[in-house]
Amino acid sequence: MLTDNLIDGRAIAQEVHAETESRVASLKLAGVEPSLMFIRVGEDPASKVYVGMKERTAARLGIRSDTTVLPENTPETGLLELLRKLNADASVHGVLVQAPLPVHIDETNVFSAVSPAKDVDGFHPLNAGKLMLGEGGGFVPCTPGGVHELLIRSGVTIEGADVVILGRGNIVGKPMAAILCQKAKYANATITLCHSRSRDVAKYCRRADIIIAAMGVAGFVKANMVKPGATVIDVGVNRVDDPAAEKGYRLVGDVDFAAVQPVAGKITPNPGGVGPMTIAMLMRNTVRAAEQQTDECAR
Ligand SMILES: NC(=O)c1ccc[n+]([C@@H]2O[C@H](COP(=O)([O-])OP(=O)(O)OC[C@H]3O[C@@H](n4cnc5c(N)ncnc54)[C@H](OP(=O)(O)O)[C@@H]3O)[C@@H](O)[C@H]2O)c1
C-alpha cells in the first residue's frame, strides 16, 4: 500500500488521546475522576466489540467507565428509568446507550432521555439543534466530529471546498453537513448531501474537492467518481463474505480503496481511518462533560 497520501487515523487519534490524557490529569488534580457509563441492551456481537474497545480506551486514558448490560427483552420504560438514575448521579459525567437497540425500543425516546449535559454521543435533540445553529457548548456526534478533526489535522482546505457527503443518516451524514456548512473557521464549505434518491451520485462526486462516504455500501466509490487530487474519507463499515478469512467475512469501507488511492490527493485507510477517531472524540467529549459539570458545581 502507498502511504504518502494516507490520512492516518490511528496516529491522529493518538494525538487527540494525548491531549485528552492531559485534561484527565488536570481534572484528577482537582479531585474529579471523569466517568463514562455505557448501556448495552441485548447481545449484539458488534455492539459488544464496540463497547469493549471504548471501555479499554477509557481505562488507558484514566477515565472511569462501567457497562450496564440489560437483557434483550428489557422494556423501554426500564431503560428510561436507568437513564433517570444515571442523569441524577453526580459522579457520572457521560452516558452512552449503544445502538442498535432492540426493535421494541424507540431510539429517539432513549437518546432524548439522556441528560444533554451527559450526552457525549451528541444525539440529544438539544445538542443536534445547537450543532445545526452553530452554537458552541453542545456535544458533536463522535464520528462526524472525528472526520472534521481528521480533515483539519491533515491540512485539508475546507473553506470554500466543494464537499459531497454520501448518506444522510442522523449519526454521520446530517451532522457532518451541519459541521462543514457553518460560517466558521474550518468550515464554510459548500455541501452536497447525497442519498438513495439522488439521481446521479457519480456526477456530484466527480466535482468534489472532498468526498465523505457514509452510506454502508461496500466499495461504492470507484476511481472514475473521484476528481484527481480530491480528499476521500471512508466512514463505511460493511461486512462482506470472505471464505478465506478466519471468521468467514471481512470488513470493508464504502470506497474501493485500491482503485481510488492512486487518484486521491489524500485518503483514509479503512480500517485505520475514521474508526479510531470516533473513539477519540468520545473520550474528548467525556472529559469536556466532566469539565463543564465541575465548572457548574463551582458556580
Ligand atoms: N467508522 C465509524 O466509527 C462509524 C460510525 C458510524 C457509522 N459508520 C458506518 O457508516 C455507514 C453509514 O452509517 P449511518 O448510521 O449513517 O447509516 P444510515 O443511517 O443507514 O444512512 C445511510 C445513508 O446512505 C444512503 N444510501 C444507502 N445506499 C445508497 C445508495 N446506493 N446511493 C446513495 N445513497 C445511499 C441512505 O439513503 P436514504 O436516506 O435515502 O435511505 C442513507 O442516507 C455505515 O456503514 C456504518 O457502519 C461508521
The ligand as a MOL file (V3000), in Angstrom:
LIG
                    3D

  0  0  0     0  0            999 V3000
M  V30 BEGIN CTAB
M  V30 COUNTS 48 52 0 0 0
M  V30 BEGIN ATOM
M  V30 1 N -16.3050 4.1980 11.4720 0
M  V30 2 C -17.1980 4.5590 12.3800 0
M  V30 3 O -16.8490 4.8970 13.5070 0
M  V30 4 C -18.6450 4.5790 12.0020 0
M  V30 5 C -19.5780 5.1770 12.8500 0
M  V30 6 C -20.9070 5.2370 12.4480 0
M  V30 7 C -21.2970 4.6640 11.2400 0
M  V30 8 N -20.3570 4.0310 10.4640 0 CHG=1
M  V30 9 C -20.7070 3.4400 9.1760 0
M  V30 10 O -21.1190 4.4750 8.2880 0
M  V30 11 C -22.0940 3.9830 7.3850 0
M  V30 12 C -23.3200 4.8730 7.4690 0
M  V30 13 O -23.8550 4.8110 8.7820 0
M  V30 14 P -25.2050 5.5600 9.1590 0
M  V30 15 O -25.5210 5.2010 10.5420 0
M  V30 16 O -25.1240 7.0000 8.7710 0 CHG=-1
M  V30 17 O -26.2240 4.8070 8.1530 0
M  V30 18 P -27.7180 5.1360 7.7830 0
M  V30 19 O -28.3630 5.9860 8.8240 0
M  V30 20 O -28.3390 3.8370 7.4080 0
M  V30 21 O -27.5820 6.0380 6.4800 0
M  V30 22 C -27.1390 5.5300 5.2650 0
M  V30 23 C -27.3630 6.5800 4.1970 0
M  V30 24 O -26.8150 6.1130 2.9690 0
M  V30 25 C -27.7780 6.3230 1.9280 0
M  V30 26 N -27.6110 5.3000 0.9070 0
M  V30 27 C -27.6830 3.9530 1.0740 0
M  V30 28 N -27.4860 3.3500 -0.1130 0
M  V30 29 C -27.2850 4.3210 -1.0280 0
M  V30 30 C -27.0140 4.3330 -2.4180 0
M  V30 31 N -26.9060 3.1890 -3.1190 0
M  V30 32 N -26.8640 5.5230 -3.0430 0
M  V30 33 C -26.9530 6.6830 -2.3490 0
M  V30 34 N -27.1930 6.7350 -1.0080 0
M  V30 35 C -27.3550 5.5690 -0.3710 0
M  V30 36 C -29.1250 6.2340 2.6090 0
M  V30 37 O -30.0910 6.9130 1.8150 0
M  V30 38 P -31.6270 7.0950 2.2980 0
M  V30 39 O -31.5970 8.1310 3.3830 0
M  V30 40 O -32.3250 7.5800 1.0890 0
M  V30 41 O -32.0820 5.7610 2.7830 0
M  V30 42 C -28.8320 6.9070 3.9410 0
M  V30 43 O -28.9970 8.2950 3.8450 0
M  V30 44 C -22.3430 2.5190 7.8090 0
M  V30 45 O -21.5360 1.6720 7.0140 0
M  V30 46 C -21.8820 2.4860 9.2490 0
M  V30 47 O -21.4640 1.1940 9.6570 0
M  V30 48 C -19.0500 4.0010 10.8220 0
M  V30 END ATOM
M  V30 BEGIN BOND
M  V30 1 1 1 2
M  V30 2 2 2 3
M  V30 3 1 2 4
M  V30 4 1 4 5
M  V30 5 2 4 48
M  V30 6 2 5 6
M  V30 7 1 6 7
M  V30 8 2 7 8
M  V30 9 1 8 9
M  V30 10 1 8 48
M  V30 11 1 9 10
M  V30 12 1 9 46
M  V30 13 1 10 11
M  V30 14 1 11 12
M  V30 15 1 11 44
M  V30 16 1 12 13
M  V30 17 1 13 14
M  V30 18 2 14 15
M  V30 19 1 14 16
M  V30 20 1 14 17
M  V30 21 1 17 18
M  V30 22 2 18 19
M  V30 23 1 18 20
M  V30 24 1 18 21
M  V30 25 1 21 22
M  V30 26 1 22 23
M  V30 27 1 23 24
M  V30 28 1 23 42
M  V30 29 1 24 25
M  V30 30 1 25 26
M  V30 31 1 25 36
M  V30 32 1 26 27
M  V30 33 1 26 35
M  V30 34 2 27 28
M  V30 35 1 28 29
M  V30 36 1 29 30
M  V30 37 2 29 35
M  V30 38 1 30 31
M  V30 39 2 30 32
M  V30 40 1 32 33
M  V30 41 2 33 34
M  V30 42 1 34 35
M  V30 43 1 36 37
M  V30 44 1 36 42
M  V30 45 1 37 38
M  V30 46 2 38 39
M  V30 47 1 38 40
M  V30 48 1 38 41
M  V30 49 1 42 43
M  V30 50 1 44 45
M  V30 51 1 44 46
M  V30 52 1 46 47
M  V30 END BOND
M  V30 END CTAB
M  END
